[in-house]
Amino acid sequence: MHQVMSVTELITIVILLLLPILYEHSHSFRYYLKFVIYYGLIMLTSVLVIPIMIWKPRNVENLIHISDILGLQWELRGEDYLKKKEPCVIVANHQSSIDILGMFELWPVMRRCTVVAKKELLYAGPFGIAAWLCGLVFIDRLNSEASRLAINNSIKHLHEKKIKMWVFPEGTRKNTGEIHAFKKGAFHAAITAQLPILPVVFTRFYFLHSKECILEQGRIVITVLPPMETCGLSLDDLPQLMTTTHTTMSHVFATTSKELLEQLKEDRNSPLLPVQSYFVDH
């Protein structure tokens, strides 16, 4: 028994000694460790707040603010558009699960907001329970008609309670340096309810490269654009509304991402500087 304990202790010591070495010299190790910590903290937070949220189930004010988990810095522009206590449909580009941290950064500003999420998250243990208690709207991404119906049914309550609805219209997160084609759900609901579309653009996540297992410190600029009114529009105007929103957001995405990277390149001593390969490849 003593021998087993000694071996166990030896292995523990070796692991503890290797951790800082691996963290310092292996970007793959840092990548997986940071995501394990990130998801672990999300789950832990969910478990801790469920007893509190259960007294006000399905209340959008149950969502909580989490920041500084991954060493990321957020800069918000266009805050005044988000502050207005009016219902709207927020559409944002979707690059990673890290986007949820961006939403948490905005929560103290926009306050009352619900989020449209894929139904798989409902079964993600404590996080799924907490998300349901927060009033998230879950949709089946494989069934467009059912997804549209779920959004339309939920949006009926936005007018009365002055709640914003957050949607990622690309559907699937893609960190490829562009904003991909939008799905119709958010725009269909906005026109039907005659609510404005409020575009939100996150700059490119230059600090994240999934294929290379790179996740470093970084800075993100969040730009809230002027609302796009839908009053007087019909579903016949839906394609044009989608095109205009996509074009506008893509332009802001490109210009703000370029501006941010230029600023970081000028400060060679910044810990937020992108990995050198980013500049070579992009």
N, C-alpha and C positions, 0 to 999 in steps of 0.2 A: 504494500500500500504506500509505504514511504517512497519506494522507487518510482511508482506511478505519479505521485505528487511532485516528485523532483523533476521528472520529465515534463510534466504539465507546466510547472513553474518555469523551466528552462525555455520551453516553447513560447510561453507568455512573454518572457523577457526579450527573446529574439524578435518577436513580432513588434513589441513596443519600440525596440531599437530600429527596426526596419521602417516603421511608419513615417518618421520624419524624412528619412532618406528617399523613400519612394515618393512622398509628397513633393519633395524638392526637385527630383530628377525625372519623374515620370508623369507626363501630362495625361496619359490614360488613367493612371491611378487617381490623380486629382479630379479628373472628369467624373469617374464613377463614384468616388468618395463624396464629392459635392452633391451629386444627385441623390445619393443614399441619405445624406444629411438633410437635404431639401425635402424629399418625400417623407422622411422620418419625422421631421418637425411638423410638416403639414398634418400627418396622421396623429401625432401626439397632441397638437393643438386642437384637432377635431375632437379627440377623446375628452380633453379637459373642458371644452366649451359646450359639449352636448347637454350636460345636466343643466346648464344655464339656459340654452336655447330652447330646451324642451317645454319651458313655460310659455314661450311665444312661438310655437311652431309655424313654419311657412312665412316667417316675417323677414323681409329683405334686409332689415337693419341688423340681423344677426351676423352678417359677414364682418370679419375682423381684419385689422391691418397687420400685415407681416412685412418687415423690411430688413435690409442688411443681412440677409441669410447667406448670400453668395458673393458679398463684396461688390454689389452693383450700385451705381449712382443713377438717380433719375432726375431729369429736368423737365418740368411741365411748362408748355407754352399754350396760350389760348385758354387759360384757366376760367376766364369770365364766361365763356360759352358753356362751360360745364357746371358753373355755379347756379345757373338759372333753375329755379324750382318749378320746372315745367316738364311734362312727360315728353319723351322722344325715343327714337330708336338709335342707339349708338352702334356704329359699325367700325370695327378695328381690324387691322391686319394681324395675321396669326403665324408666328414663327416657331414657337416652342411652348412647352408647358410653363416656362418661365414667365410667359405673358400674364399669368395669374398674379405674379408679384407686381406687375405694372398696374393691374386693376386695383390691388390693395393700396398702392401708392395714391391712386385717385379717389379712393373711397371717402376720405375725410372731406373732399371737395364736392363730390356728387351725391354723397350720402345715400339717398333712397334709389337703389338700382337693383334689378334682377338680371340674371345671366342665363343665356341659352347655352346648354351643354349637351354633349352626346350622352345617350342613356347609359352607356357602359360605366360612366362615373358613378351612377347611382348604386352600383354594386361594388364600389371600391372601399369596402370596409367602413371604418369610422368616418372617413372623408365623405363617402356617399351619404351616410346618415346626416352628417352636419350640413352637406350641400342641400339635401331635401328640406331640412329644418330652416335653411336660409331662404327657401322659396325659389330655388333655381328651376328653370324650365328645361326638362329633359326631352330630347328628340331622338328619333331613329334616323340616322344619317342615310340608311339604305332605303328609306321610304320617304320620298320627297313630299308626297301628298299628306302623309301623316304628320311629318315635320311642320309643314305649312299650317296645318290645322291646329297643332299644339301651340304654335306661336300666335296664331290669330285668336285662339281662345284665351290665351294669357294676356294678350295686349288689350283686351276689352277693359281690364281693370286699371290700366295705366292712367287713363284720363281722370278717373275718379280720385285715385290716391296720389296722383302726380309722381309716378314712378318711372324711372328710365329703364330701358331694356337694352342690355349689352349683347351684341351678336358678333361672332366671327364669320363673316359671309363667305370666306374661302372654304370653310368647312374643316379642312385638314390643315394642320400646321406644316409649313414648309419654309425652311430658312435657306432660300436659294438666291437672295438678292433681288427679288421682284415680288410684286403683289399679284397673286394668281386670280383666275377668273372667279367671279362671285356667283353664289347661288341666289335664287330668287326670294327665299323666305322672308328675310328682313324687309326687303323693299315692298313685297306684296303686302305685308302686314302694315307697314308705314302708310302706304297709299290707302289701304282699306280703312284704317283708323284716322287718316288725315293727320298723322303725326310727322314732325320734321325728322330728317335723317341727320345725325350728328357724327361726322367722320372723325376718327381718332387714329393717328399714325405713329407707330413706334419705329424709330430708326433701326437700321439693320443690326442684328445681333452679331457683330463682327468678332466678339469674344467667344462665340460658340460655334464649333465645327464638329458635328456629330460623327461623321465618318472617320475623322482623325482623332476622335475622343479628346477634344480640346474644350475646356471650359475655364476661362480665366476671369479676372476682375474686369469690369467694363462699365461703360457709361451709356445711357439710353436717353434720347430726347423724345418726349411724348408731345405731339402737336395736336391740339384740338382745333378743328377747322370750323368756320361759320356753318350754322345749320342750313340744310337744304330743305326748303319748304315743299310740302306735298299738297297743301290746300288747293283744291281745284283740279288736282291731277286724277286721272282714272287709270285703270290697269293697262290701258292702251299706252300709257306713258311710261310703263315700268321699264322696258328695255333702255330707253333714253336716260332715265334716272340712274339705272345701274351703270351705264357707260360713263355718264358724267361723273358719278361718284368715284368709280374706279380710276378714271383718268386723273382726276384731281388728287386723289390719295397717292397714286403712283408718282406723280410729279413731286409732291411734298416728300414722299419717301426717299426719292432719289436725291433731291437737293439737300434735305436735312442730314441724310446719311453721309453725303459727300462733305458737307460743312463740318460735321462732327469728326470725321476721319482726318480732315485737313488740320483741325485744331489739335488733335492728338499727335499727328506727325510733327507739328511744330514744337511740341513739348516732349523732347526725347527722354526726359527724366520721369515722365508720368508713369505710374504703375498701371495705368489703364491703357497703355499703348498696345495696339493690336499686335498679334504675332506677325513677324516679318513676312511670312508666306502670304498673308492676306494682301499686302500691297503688291507682291509679285504676281499673284494669281488674279487680282481684281483691278 
